[in-house]
Amino acid sequence: MSTRKPATIAVRTGIESDTQHHAVVPPIYLSTNYGFPAFGEVPKYDYTRSGNPNRGLLETALFELESGKGAVVTNCGTSALNLWASAFLGPDDLIVAPHDCYGGSYRLFNTRANKGDFKVEFVDQSDEQAFDAAIAKKPKLILLETPSNPLVRVVDIAKVCEKAKQVGALVAVDNTFLTPVFQKPLELGADFVIHSTTKYINGHSDVIGGVVITKSEEHAEELAWWGNCIGATGTPFDSYMTLRGIRTLGARMKVHEESSAKILDFLQTQELVGNIYHPSLPDHPGHEIAKKQQSGFGSMLSFEFAGSFEQLKYFVGKLDLFSLAESLGGVESLICHPASMTHRAMGEEALAEAGVSQQLLRLSVGLEDADDLIQDLEQAFAQAKEAF
């Protein structure tokens, strides 16, 4: 395990690793295949689906950042979840997942369970009694999404991992919202960490990717075998770009969070804002847990629009500095209507059960000047009030 600080790991991984021309920044290895030194002598890299220098550097950076022992970089975040499930679940095995997880995760697990690949139970993981009942069924895998998407609910990772071990379950934590800058699930007892590296890890909304990071070398080897087997691994160019994005991760996360804090203060003064969801707020149900297991509160937040649905649509249309788009964690600020965008695959009944209403809006606060973002929100709220 590296003793270096996260910012140093993020910046220095791969620097001056080029032995041919001594480039400071590692070059891109786009070759699909690699020569064998001699007949019967298998090299470290033979075919890029199996392994590639750029992907290897990115995997090293990610598992060192998360205090892990290995990682497999995949071609998207959903692919990382699918790889994890494929490697460890059989038809009779149960996975317990959050009832309010990302819509794509819900679709993946629900569809594969309906095909008979494994069994799934979606549970309100903030309901301790319901969660305990699910764990009592002895699941093979447990997925935590903390903070959750989009309601930023918080789950006590250490407590869940302790209960999981009593029934032999393996725990993975989706750490996309916080990154290893603000949360280290493996140090809290988790067996795996999963990221959509598309989001904060890359941070520039120009590369899709994912990763499964492991606490043990044994699990890393098993996932690497499955990643190669099912063709889930990431490409050299995407790995190069993602490692480039990681180099500024620490600095970006600091500014994201500082700007979010200012926007949260502003939102609490607005008539058209109802419930606000963010773990930094003292009345947030997961506030104390977040303080215990996180080193920062992150910059993803959601709120209920307190006006009519038509007013909500008008408000969103008047924003200039928040793009109406899916995804999150980029340098640009985004606004999302989860019920009709990121979570529409869940269906009305599942949305209602998860608490994702038609009035819910999610903000991904970018790196624009916070005062400009607040001014933009203020003018859109003002126009929405005046028009209705």
Residue pairs with C-beta under 8 A, 6 or more apart in sequence:
1 64
1 67
2 9
2 64
2 67
4 12
4 64
6 65
6 180
6 181
6 249
6 250
7 249
7 250
7 251
9 61
9 64
9 65
10 61
10 65
10 246
10 247
10 248
10 249
10 250
11 247
13 57
13 60
13 61
13 64
13 243
13 246
14 25
14 26
14 57
14 60
14 61
14 243
15 24
15 25
15 26
16 22
16 24
17 26
17 57
18 26
18 27
21 27
26 53
26 54
26 57
26 240
26 243
28 54
28 236
28 237
28 240
29 52
29 53
29 54
29 236
30 236
30 237
31 48
32 47
32 48
33 46
33 47
33 48
34 43
34 45
34 46
34 47
35 43
36 42
36 43
36 46
37 43
44 51
45 51
45 52
45 53
48 235
48 236
49 228
49 231
49 233
50 228
50 233
52 236
52 239
53 236
54 236
54 237
54 239
54 240
54 243
55 73
55 233
55 234
55 235
55 236
55 239
57 239
57 243
58 73
58 211
58 234
58 239
58 240
58 242
58 243
58 246
59 70
59 71
59 72
59 73
59 211
60 71
61 243
61 246
62 68
62 71
62 73
62 195
62 197
62 201
62 211
62 213
62 246
63 69
63 70
63 71
63 213
63 214
63 220
65 180
65 246
66 175
66 180
66 184
66 185
66 186
66 193
66 213
67 180
67 184
67 186
67 187
68 186
68 193
68 213
68 214
68 215
68 220
69 214
69 215
69 216
69 217
69 220
70 213
70 214
70 216
70 217
70 219
70 220
70 221
70 223
70 224
71 211
71 212
71 213
71 214
71 220
72 80
72 83
72 211
72 212
72 220
72 223
72 224
72 227
72 232
72 233
73 197
73 209
73 210
73 211
73 233
73 234
73 239
73 242
74 80
74 83
74 209
74 210
74 211
74 212
74 227
74 232
74 233
74 234
75 208
75 209
75 210
75 232
75 233
75 234
75 235
75 238
76 196
76 198
76 208
76 209
76 210
77 104
77 176
77 194
77 195
77 196
77 197
77 198
77 199
77 208
77 209
77 210
78 104
78 105
78 108
78 196
78 210
79 210
79 232
80 194
80 195
80 196
80 210
80 211
80 212
80 232
81 105
81 108
81 109
81 143
81 194
81 210
82 108
82 230
82 232
83 212
83 223
83 226
83 227
83 230
83 232
84 141
84 172
84 192
84 194
84 212
84 223
85 95
85 108
85 109
85 112
85 117
85 118
85 141
86 226
86 230
87 222
87 223
87 226
88 140
88 141
88 170
88 222
89 95
89 117
89 118
89 140
89 141
90 118
91 116
91 117
91 118
92 118
92 119
93 118
93 119
93 139
93 140
93 141
94 118
94 119
94 120
94 121
94 137
94 138
94 139
94 140
94 141
95 109
95 118
95 119
95 120
95 121
95 139
95 140
95 141
95 142
95 143
96 120
96 121
96 123
96 131
96 134
96 135
96 137
96 139
96 141
96 142
96 143
96 169
97 105
97 106
97 109
97 120
97 121
97 122
97 123
97 142
97 143
98 122
98 123
98 124
98 125
98 143
98 144
98 145
98 148
98 153
98 155
99 122
99 123
99 124
99 125
99 350
99 353
99 354
100 124
100 145
100 148
100 149
100 150
100 151
100 153
100 354
100 355
100 356
101 122
101 143
101 145
101 148
101 149
101 174
102 145
102 149
102 174
102 342
102 343
103 338
103 342
103 343
103 344
103 345
103 346
104 342
104 345
105 143
105 145
105 174
106 122
106 343
106 345
106 346
106 350
107 345
107 346
109 120
109 122
110 120
110 122
112 118
112 120
113 119
113 120
118 140
121 134
121 137
121 139
122 350
123 130
123 131
123 134
124 130
124 131
125 131
125 144
125 146
125 148
125 153
125 155
125 160
126 153
126 154
126 155
126 285
126 286
131 160
132 163
135 142
135 160
135 163
135 164
135 167
135 169
136 167
138 167
138 168
138 169
139 167
139 169
140 169
140 170
141 169
141 170
141 171
141 172
142 160
142 164
142 169
142 170
142 171
142 172
143 171
143 172
143 173
143 174
143 194
144 155
144 157
144 160
144 171
144 172
144 173
144 174
144 185
144 190
145 155
145 173
145 174
146 153
146 154
146 155
146 157
146 173
146 174
146 183
146 286
147 153
147 154
147 177
147 178
147 279
147 286
147 290
147 298
147 300
148 154
148 155
149 176
149 177
149 300
149 342
149 362
150 277
150 300
150 302
150 336
150 338
150 342
150 343
150 356
150 360
150 362
151 277
151 302
151 354
151 355
151 356
151 360
152 177
152 277
152 278
152 279
152 284
152 286
152 298
152 300
152 301
152 302
153 285
153 286
154 279
154 284
154 285
154 286
154 287
154 289
154 290
155 286
155 289
156 289
156 292
156 293
157 171
157 173
157 185
157 188
157 189
157 190
157 293
158 188
158 189
158 293
160 171
161 171
161 188
161 189
161 190
161 191
162 189
164 170
164 171
165 189
170 191
170 192
171 189
171 190
171 191
171 192
172 190
172 191
172 192
172 193
172 194
172 212
173 183
173 185
173 190
173 192
173 193
173 194
174 194
174 195
175 183
175 185
175 193
175 194
175 195
176 194
176 195
176 196
176 199
176 200
176 329
177 199
177 200
177 298
177 300
177 328
178 294
178 296
178 298
179 195
179 200
179 201
179 249
179 253
180 193
181 249
181 250
181 253
181 295
181 296
182 253
182 257
182 294
182 295
182 296
182 297
182 298
183 293
183 294
183 295
185 193
186 193
186 213
186 215
188 293
190 215
191 214
191 215
191 216
191 219
192 212
192 213
192 214
192 215
192 219
193 212
193 213
194 210
194 211
194 212
194 213
195 201
195 210
195 211
195 213
196 209
196 210
197 207
197 209
197 210
197 211
197 242
198 205
198 207
198 208
198 209
198 210
198 327
198 329
199 327
199 328
199 329
199 330
200 249
200 252
200 253
200 256
200 328
200 329
201 209
201 211
201 242
201 245
201 246
201 249
201 329
202 209
202 241
202 242
202 245
202 246
202 329
203 245
203 248
203 249
203 252
203 329
203 330
203 331
204 245
204 330
204 331
205 327
205 330
205 331
205 332
206 241
207 238
207 241
207 242
207 245
208 238
209 234
209 238
209 239
209 242
210 234
212 223
214 220
214 223
226 232
227 233
234 242
252 331
252 367
253 296
253 299
255 367
256 298
256 299
256 365
256 366
256 367
257 296
257 297
257 298
257 299
258 370
259 299
259 365
259 366
259 367
259 368
259 370
259 373
260 278
260 297
260 298
260 299
260 300
260 301
260 363
260 365
261 280
261 297
262 370
262 371
262 374
263 301
263 363
263 365
263 370
263 373
263 374
263 377
264 276
264 278
264 280
264 281
264 301
266 374
266 377
266 378
267 273
267 276
267 301
267 303
267 377
268 276
270 377
270 381
271 306
271 381
271 385
272 305
272 306
272 307
272 311
272 315
272 381
272 384
272 385
273 303
273 304
273 305
273 306
274 303
274 304
274 305
274 306
274 359
275 303
275 304
276 301
276 302
276 303
276 304
277 284
277 301
277 302
277 303
278 284
278 297
278 300
278 301
278 302
279 286
279 287
279 290
279 294
279 297
279 298
280 287
280 290
280 297
281 287
284 290
290 297
299 364
299 365
300 328
300 362
300 363
300 364
300 365
301 362
301 363
301 365
302 338
302 360
302 361
302 362
302 363
303 360
303 361
303 363
304 357
304 359
304 360
304 361
305 311
305 312
305 315
305 359
305 360
305 361
306 359
307 315
307 384
307 385
307 388
308 388
309 358
309 359
310 388
311 384
311 387
311 388
312 337
312 359
312 361
312 384
314 383
314 384
314 387
314 388
315 380
315 381
315 383
315 384
316 324
316 335
316 337
316 361
316 380
318 379
318 380
318 383
318 384
319 335
319 376
319 377
319 380
320 376
321 333
321 368
321 372
321 373
321 376
322 333
322 334
322 335
322 363
322 373
322 376
322 377
323 332
323 333
323 334
323 335
324 334
324 335
324 336
324 337
325 334
325 336
326 334
326 336
326 341
326 342
327 334
327 364
328 334
328 336
328 362
328 364
329 364
330 364
330 366
331 366
331 367
332 366
332 367
332 368
333 363
333 364
333 365
333 366
333 368
333 373
334 363
334 364
334 366
335 361
335 362
335 363
335 364
336 342
336 361
336 362
336 363
336 364
337 360
337 361
337 362
338 356
338 360
338 362
339 351
339 356
339 357
339 358
339 360
340 358
342 362
343 351
343 354
343 356
346 354
346 356
351 357
365 373
366 373
